[in-house]
Structures are given as C-alpha cells and as structure tokens.
Amino acid sequence: MNIRGRKQIHVPSPAFGTFNIEGWSSSGDPKITIQAIRTAIQAGCRHLDCAWEYNVDAEVGDAIRQSGVPRKEIFITHKLWPNFAAPQNVELALDLALQRIGIEYVDLYLIHHPVAVKPTGDLREARMGENTTLGDQGCAADDKGNFIPGLEHCPAAVAALNGGRGSSIPTWNAMKALVRCGKTRSIGVSNFDIEHVQEILSAQSNDDDEVPLSCNQIECHPWFPNQRLLEFLLEHNILVMAYSPFASFRYESGVFPFKAFAPCGTALLKDKTVEQIAAKNGITVCQVLLSWAVQRSTLPVFRSSSPQHQKENLMLKELPWEDVQALATLELDGKIGKSTTTMVFPEIKVYDW
C-alpha cells in the first residue's frame, strides 16, 4: 500500500473485523468480544479492522495485550465517525481511539463515510451503544430523530445533492496532519464512490513528501462485486479493502441503529454455486469467498467468533478461473448492496443513483 514519501508498506490480509462480535450493543459481554479478537490474533491474523462506531476499542486493546503478540506486529485500521469531520475535531477523534485502545498510533485511519454530520455537546464525552441517543453519540438530530448533515464538510457532490455547498478537502488535510505527527502511518476513506475519491485526488500534489489516499474500504462480494469502483481504485493504486465478503443476507433499506436491518432472501454462504465450488476445491464456503476477494486484488475483512473458522479463514486457495467466472454470474440487479451508508443516514442523499 502506498504511503507518505512515495513509500510502500505491507498490509496483512485478510483483516479481522471487530464489528458486532457478540455485541455491538452496550449489553454485549466484553469478555466474549475480547476472546474472539484474541483468538483471531493467536490464530495468525495480523490485521484488525476497527472503528469508533463499533464500540469495542477497549476490548481491542485488552485482546492485543492478552494475545502475547507485540503491538508492532499487528496492523490496526481505525475510522473517523462523521460527527468528528470538522477539521478541528479530526485529531480529537483519533486521540480518543488511541486512548481507549491503549496504543500510540494506528496503521491506517479512514474517513468512515462520505458524510459529515453536525456535532453536539462535548465530543470528548461522546459514546456509542445500542441504547444511546444521537445526542449521546455527539451527533445533532432534527425533531424527527434524524442526523443533521454538516454539508460544509461533506464531499462537494454530497453537499450538492442535499442542496448545499461543501468540501471534504479541509477534513482530508486534517487527516494528513495525523500522518505527519505520527499518530497514523497512512490514511484513506471508506464507502466513498468515484466522484468522492476524485475530489480528494484533485487536491493531491506531486511532492515527494505528499500523503496519498492509501485505501478505500468498500462493500464487495459476488452479489455486489462493485466492479466499476474497484477498477477505478486499482487504476489509481488505491488499496481496496472489501467488507462484508460473505454478504450475510440481502438487505432492504433500513435505518439506524443496526438492529433494524431487515434480512431477506437466501444467505450467500448457502448459495448452491458457492457450495459446489467449495466442495470441488476441498475448502469451506468462507474460504471460497475470501479467496475470490483476494484474486480480485482486494483485501477482505472477515468476522468470526469461532477459533476454528478464524484459522480456516486465514488459509486461502487460488481458485480455478472457471470458478472465478461462476462466482461472477451471481451479481444481483441494483447499484447498492447492503449499503451501510444509506442505512445509517437514510435522510441524507449520498449517492447519485
């Protein structure tokens, strides 16, 4: 992955997602979360995908310390929540994460969504959890309980779709400052579409010491291969991290919080084509989907609380070309997959689809 100073660093693959391990909710058992992350590290996983939204930073830190694996051997990705998008709040967001995890730096810091929301209250006291209000989370809400967008800090395209003017460049410049002061080794974005990425790229310089846009974490799986965006990112040498590689379910539009997700249809892990390819190659259906992701030059993010599955998911196999082609036939109609951005911010127009 490209980083500051025209250098490159190795990013361990696949990554282990810390979201919703036995409890995104505040009622979840921290011990179970710690155990799942610890066993993933002990199984050989060296990349943890984290975010303020996931509400498990303290557990991540405990798991790392209990694993016996030195911090420097673990690649940590973390994300900026939209209420911290104002440039003056960007460093605070990362400082709070570092404090909760108990580390001095992260390896990759991402803007979580191409959305900014207006903050409220003292952001140092903001907290996430199942029973928290938007106010508790440090997010301003309207009289209907919806996020109030901070259009001035949204990508220009998003601001325009919502009747305003804005730019993500001031936020991006604050992100770059975090690299220069050593609090993160690299920076990127998540859930950004092509025009959102182009806005940032247009402001990048050719200086040798420039901090590049290193990564875009997006949804990718056979139901939603996201091919157009993938090709654009690879063309610009931007690492593609692929979340939801197992798709879980087809989702209808939902609202925040995540318990409102409405699964429908058949799980991708139960798809007959996926099962047949797994049997043919002597691997699990999860290994099929992770292997497919890697062969598309993406870095998949998986999630499992089972030590056996964690070990299996680190042992991937190159699939024959005909199997890769067969998985490509599973793409579903429609331009969005699970679409976490549109679910979390249902009243904010983010994509021009």
C-alpha positions as CSV (number, residue, x, y, z in Angstrom):
1,M,0.0,0.0,0.0
2,N,1.3,3.5,-0.9
3,I,2.1,5.8,2.0
4,R,3.7,9.2,2.6
5,G,7.1,9.9,0.9
6,R,6.4,7.6,-2.1
7,K,7.0,4.6,0.2
8,Q,5.0,1.3,0.4
9,I,4.1,-0.9,3.4
10,H,2.8,-4.4,3.6
11,V,-0.8,-4.7,4.8
12,P,-1.7,-8.2,6.2
13,S,-4.6,-9.9,4.6
14,P,-7.3,-10.9,5.3
15,A,-8.3,-8.5,8.1
16,F,-10.4,-9.4,11.1
17,G,-13.4,-7.2,11.6
18,T,-14.2,-6.2,15.2
19,F,-17.7,-5.0,14.5
20,N,-20.6,-6.9,16.1
21,I,-18.6,-9.6,17.8
22,E,-21.1,-10.9,20.3
23,G,-22.4,-7.5,20.9
24,W,-22.1,-4.2,19.1
25,S,-24.7,-3.3,21.7
26,S,-23.8,-2.0,25.1
27,S,-25.3,-5.1,26.5
28,G,-22.8,-7.3,24.8
29,D,-20.3,-9.3,27.0
30,P,-16.9,-7.6,26.7
31,K,-15.2,-10.9,27.7
32,I,-16.6,-12.7,24.7
33,T,-15.5,-9.8,22.4
34,I,-12.0,-9.9,23.9
35,Q,-11.8,-13.6,23.5
36,A,-12.9,-13.5,19.8
37,I,-10.3,-10.9,18.9
38,R,-7.6,-12.5,21.0
39,T,-8.1,-16.0,19.4
40,A,-8.1,-14.4,15.9
41,I,-4.7,-12.8,16.7
42,Q,-3.4,-16.1,18.1
43,A,-4.7,-17.9,15.0
44,G,-2.3,-15.7,12.9
45,C,-4.4,-12.7,12.0
46,R,-2.3,-9.6,12.0
47,H,-4.8,-7.0,10.8
48,L,-7.7,-5.7,13.0
49,D,-10.4,-3.5,11.4
50,C,-11.8,-1.1,14.0
51,A,-14.0,2.0,14.2
52,W,-15.4,4.4,16.8
53,E,-18.9,3.2,15.7
54,Y,-18.1,-0.4,16.7
55,N,-17.8,0.5,20.4
56,V,-15.2,-2.1,21.2
57,D,-11.9,-0.1,21.3
58,A,-11.2,-1.0,25.0
59,E,-11.8,-4.7,24.2
60,V,-9.5,-4.5,21.1
61,G,-6.7,-3.2,23.4
62,D,-7.2,-5.9,26.0
63,A,-7.2,-8.6,23.3
64,I,-4.0,-7.4,21.9
65,R,-2.3,-7.3,25.3
66,Q,-3.7,-10.8,26.2
67,S,-2.6,-12.3,22.8
68,G,1.1,-12.1,23.6
69,V,1.7,-10.7,20.1
70,P,3.7,-7.4,20.1
71,R,1.7,-4.4,19.0
72,K,4.2,-3.6,16.2
73,E,3.3,-6.9,14.6
74,I,-0.4,-6.1,14.3
75,F,-1.8,-3.7,11.7
76,I,-4.6,-1.7,13.0
77,T,-7.2,0.1,10.9
78,H,-9.5,2.7,12.5
79,K,-12.2,5.1,11.3
80,L,-13.3,8.7,11.8
81,W,-17.1,8.9,12.6
82,P,-18.9,11.8,10.7
83,N,-19.6,13.9,13.7
84,F,-15.8,14.5,14.0
85,A,-15.5,15.6,10.4
86,A,-14.8,19.3,11.1
87,P,-11.1,19.7,10.8
88,Q,-10.6,20.9,14.4
89,N,-12.2,17.6,15.6
90,V,-10.3,15.1,13.5
91,E,-7.3,14.8,15.8
92,L,-9.5,14.6,18.8
93,A,-11.3,11.6,17.3
94,L,-8.1,9.7,16.8
95,D,-6.7,10.7,20.2
96,L,-9.8,9.2,21.9
97,A,-9.5,6.0,20.0
98,L,-5.8,5.7,20.8
99,Q,-6.6,6.3,24.5
100,R,-9.3,3.7,24.6
101,I,-7.2,1.0,22.8
102,G,-4.1,1.9,24.8
103,I,-1.8,2.4,21.9
104,E,0.3,5.3,20.5
105,Y,-0.6,5.1,16.8
106,V,-2.8,3.3,14.2
107,D,-1.5,2.0,10.9
108,L,-4.4,3.2,8.8
109,Y,-7.1,5.8,9.6
110,L,-10.1,6.1,7.3
111,I,-12.9,8.6,6.9
112,H,-15.8,6.2,7.6
113,H,-18.4,7.7,5.3
114,P,-18.6,10.4,2.6
115,V,-20.9,12.2,5.0
116,A,-20.4,14.8,7.8
117,V,-23.0,15.4,10.5
118,K,-23.2,18.3,12.8
119,P,-21.7,17.6,16.2
120,T,-23.3,18.5,19.5
121,G,-22.1,18.6,23.1
122,D,-18.6,17.8,24.3
123,L,-17.2,15.3,21.8
124,R,-14.8,14.1,24.4
125,E,-17.8,12.6,26.2
126,A,-19.5,11.1,23.0
127,R,-20.3,7.4,23.2
128,M,-21.7,4.7,21.0
129,G,-24.0,1.9,22.1
130,E,-27.4,0.3,21.4
131,N,-29.2,2.5,23.9
132,T,-27.5,5.7,23.1
133,T,-29.3,8.7,21.5
134,L,-27.8,10.7,18.7
135,G,-27.1,13.3,21.4
136,D,-25.2,10.7,23.4
137,Q,-23.2,10.0,20.3
138,G,-22.3,13.6,19.9
139,C,-24.5,13.9,16.8
140,A,-27.0,16.7,16.3
141,A,-30.6,15.5,15.4
142,D,-33.6,17.1,14.0
143,D,-37.1,16.9,15.5
144,K,-37.7,13.5,13.8
145,G,-34.6,12.0,15.2
146,N,-32.5,12.1,12.0
147,F,-28.9,13.1,11.7
148,I,-28.4,16.8,10.7
149,P,-25.8,16.9,7.9
150,G,-22.8,19.2,8.2
151,L,-22.9,19.9,4.5
152,E,-19.8,22.3,4.6
153,H,-17.6,19.3,5.5
154,C,-19.3,16.7,3.1
155,P,-17.7,15.9,-0.3
156,A,-18.9,18.5,-2.8
157,A,-21.1,16.1,-4.6
158,V,-22.9,15.0,-1.4
159,A,-23.4,18.6,-0.4
160,A,-24.8,19.5,-3.8
161,L,-27.3,16.5,-3.7
162,N,-28.6,17.9,-0.4
163,G,-28.9,21.5,-1.6
164,G,-25.7,22.9,-0.2
165,R,-22.0,23.6,-0.8
166,G,-19.2,21.8,0.9
167,S,-15.8,20.1,0.5
168,S,-14.0,17.1,2.1
169,I,-10.6,18.7,1.5
170,P,-10.3,20.5,4.8
171,T,-11.1,17.3,6.6
172,W,-8.6,15.4,4.4
173,N,-5.9,18.0,5.2
174,A,-6.5,17.4,8.9
175,M,-6.2,13.7,8.2
176,K,-2.8,14.3,6.5
177,A,-1.6,16.1,9.6
178,L,-2.2,13.0,11.6
179,V,0.4,11.2,9.5
180,R,2.9,14.0,9.8
181,C,2.7,13.9,13.6
182,G,3.0,10.2,13.8
183,K,-0.4,9.2,15.1
184,T,-1.2,7.1,12.0
185,R,1.1,5.7,9.3
186,S,-1.5,6.1,6.5
187,I,-4.9,7.5,5.7
188,G,-7.8,6.7,3.4
189,V,-11.6,6.6,3.1
190,S,-14.5,4.2,3.4
191,N,-17.7,3.9,1.4
192,F,-16.5,6.7,-1.0
193,D,-17.8,6.5,-4.6
194,I,-15.7,7.6,-7.6
195,E,-16.6,11.3,-7.5
196,H,-15.9,11.5,-3.8
197,V,-12.5,10.0,-4.3
198,Q,-11.8,12.2,-7.3
199,E,-12.4,15.3,-5.2
200,I,-9.5,14.2,-2.9
201,L,-7.3,13.2,-5.7
202,S,-7.7,16.5,-7.4
203,A,-6.2,18.2,-4.3
204,Q,-3.2,15.9,-4.1
205,S,0.2,17.3,-5.0
206,N,3.2,15.6,-6.7
207,D,5.5,16.5,-3.9
208,D,7.8,13.6,-2.7
209,D,6.5,14.1,0.8
210,E,2.8,14.1,-0.1
211,V,0.5,11.9,2.0
212,P,-1.6,9.8,-0.5
213,L,-5.0,8.4,-0.3
214,S,-3.9,4.9,0.5
215,C,-7.1,2.9,0.8
216,N,-10.9,2.8,0.2
217,Q,-12.8,0.3,2.2
218,I,-16.0,-0.7,0.3
219,E,-18.5,-3.5,0.2
220,C,-17.5,-6.3,-2.2
221,H,-18.9,-9.8,-2.7
222,P,-20.3,-11.9,-5.6
223,W,-23.8,-10.5,-5.1
224,F,-22.3,-7.0,-5.3
225,P,-18.8,-7.0,-6.9
226,N,-18.7,-3.2,-7.1
227,Q,-16.6,-3.7,-10.3
228,R,-16.7,-0.1,-11.6
229,L,-15.5,1.4,-8.4
230,L,-12.9,-1.4,-7.9
231,E,-11.4,-0.8,-11.4
232,F,-11.2,2.9,-10.7
233,L,-9.4,2.4,-7.4
234,L,-6.9,-0.1,-8.7
235,E,-6.2,2.2,-11.6
236,H,-5.2,4.9,-9.2
237,N,-3.1,2.5,-7.0
238,I,-5.5,2.7,-4.1
239,L,-5.8,-0.4,-1.9
240,V,-9.3,-1.8,-1.8
241,M,-10.4,-3.3,1.5
242,A,-13.6,-5.4,0.9
243,Y,-16.0,-5.5,3.8
244,S,-18.9,-8.0,4.0
245,P,-17.2,-10.6,1.8
246,F,-19.8,-13.2,2.9
247,A,-22.7,-10.7,2.2
248,S,-24.6,-12.4,5.0
249,F,-28.1,-11.6,3.6
250,R,-29.7,-9.4,1.0
251,Y,-30.8,-6.4,2.8
252,E,-33.7,-4.0,2.3
253,S,-33.3,-0.3,3.2
254,G,-33.2,0.1,6.9
255,V,-32.4,2.8,9.5
256,F,-30.1,3.3,12.4
257,P,-29.5,1.5,14.7
258,F,-28.4,-1.7,13.1
259,K,-30.9,-3.9,14.8
260,A,-33.4,-2.5,12.3
261,F,-31.7,-4.3,9.4
262,A,-34.3,-6.5,7.6
263,P,-32.7,-9.6,6.1
264,C,-34.5,-11.3,3.2
265,G,-33.7,-14.0,0.7
266,T,-31.0,-16.7,1.0
267,A,-27.6,-16.3,2.6
268,L,-24.7,-16.1,0.2
269,L,-23.0,-18.8,2.3
270,K,-25.9,-21.1,1.4
271,D,-25.8,-20.4,-2.4
272,K,-25.6,-23.6,-4.4
273,T,-22.9,-22.3,-6.7
274,V,-20.7,-21.3,-3.7
275,E,-21.3,-24.7,-2.1
276,Q,-20.4,-26.5,-5.2
277,I,-17.1,-24.6,-5.7
278,A,-16.2,-25.2,-2.1
279,A,-16.8,-29.0,-2.4
280,K,-14.9,-29.1,-5.7
281,N,-11.8,-27.4,-4.2
282,G,-12.0,-29.1,-0.8
283,I,-12.4,-25.9,1.1
284,T,-15.1,-24.1,3.1
285,V,-17.6,-21.7,1.6
286,C,-16.0,-18.9,3.6
287,Q,-12.6,-19.8,2.1
288,V,-14.2,-19.7,-1.4
289,L,-15.4,-16.1,-0.9
290,L,-12.3,-14.9,0.7
291,S,-10.1,-16.5,-2.0
292,W,-12.3,-14.9,-4.6
293,A,-11.8,-11.5,-3.0
294,V,-8.0,-11.8,-2.9
295,Q,-7.9,-12.9,-6.5
296,R,-9.7,-9.7,-7.4
297,S,-6.8,-7.8,-5.8
298,T,-8.9,-6.8,-2.8
299,L,-8.1,-7.2,0.9
300,P,-11.2,-8.9,2.5
301,V,-12.4,-8.2,6.1
302,F,-14.0,-11.2,7.7
303,R,-15.6,-11.7,11.1
304,S,-16.0,-14.9,13.2
305,S,-16.0,-15.8,16.8
306,S,-15.1,-19.4,16.2
307,P,-11.4,-20.2,16.6
308,Q,-11.7,-23.0,14.0
309,H,-13.2,-20.7,11.4
310,Q,-10.7,-18.0,12.2
311,K,-7.9,-20.4,11.4
312,E,-9.6,-21.6,8.3
313,N,-10.2,-18.1,7.0
314,L,-6.5,-17.4,7.0
315,M,-5.8,-20.4,4.8
316,L,-6.9,-19.4,1.3
317,K,-6.5,-21.2,-2.0
318,E,-6.3,-19.9,-5.6
319,L,-9.5,-20.8,-7.4
320,P,-9.5,-22.1,-11.0
321,W,-10.6,-19.4,-13.5
322,E,-13.8,-21.2,-14.3
323,D,-14.8,-21.0,-10.6
324,V,-14.0,-17.2,-10.5
325,Q,-16.2,-16.8,-13.6
326,A,-19.0,-18.8,-12.0
327,L,-19.0,-16.6,-8.9
328,A,-19.2,-13.6,-11.2
329,T,-22.5,-14.8,-12.5
330,L,-24.1,-14.3,-9.0
331,E,-24.2,-10.5,-9.3
332,L,-27.7,-9.2,-8.4
333,D,-29.5,-6.3,-10.0
334,G,-29.2,-2.9,-8.4
335,K,-26.4,-0.5,-7.7
336,I,-26.2,-0.9,-3.9
337,G,-25.6,-3.9,-1.8
338,K,-26.1,-3.9,1.9
339,S,-25.3,-0.2,1.6
340,T,-24.4,0.7,5.2
341,T,-24.1,4.4,4.4
342,T,-27.6,4.8,3.1
343,M,-28.9,2.7,6.0
344,V,-27.2,4.8,8.7
345,F,-28.0,8.1,7.1
346,P,-31.4,7.5,5.4
347,E,-32.4,11.1,5.2
348,I,-29.1,12.3,3.6
349,K,-28.6,11.8,-0.1
350,V,-25.1,10.4,-0.5
351,Y,-25.0,8.7,-3.9
352,D,-26.5,9.9,-7.2
353,W,-28.1,6.6,-8.0
